Amino acid sequence: LAVSESGDGEDALHLLTGDDAPELALVDWDLPGLGGRDVCRLARARRRFGAPYIILLVPDQERAGEAFAAGADDCLMSGASGYEVQARLFAARRFTVRRLVRR
């Protein structure tokens, strides 16, 4: 499992749409510059097929609908417990493995 980190939204978008894009991404809503919602939306638009499974960290429940509308596969509240983050990452990993096997 390789982990990459970005300092801002533009860098995150580059990582998610590049040739070595990850299968799974945990993206913060409040990224500097280009926000997480826009990173998600643009990543989906640029890599319509083969875009990473994106979990968007949202600041409050009201943003969950916006996260899914932007193309997020899942969302978590910012500040979620480590256990909850780990559980969602494991679930996402199972999903991405099945998707890769089908290819």
Secondary structure, 3 states (H helix, E strand, C coil): CCCCCCCCHHHHHHHHHCCCCCCEEEEECCCCCCCHHHHHHHHHHHCCCCCCEEEEEECCHHHHHHHHHCCCCEEEECCCCHHHHHHHHHHHHHHHHHHHHHC
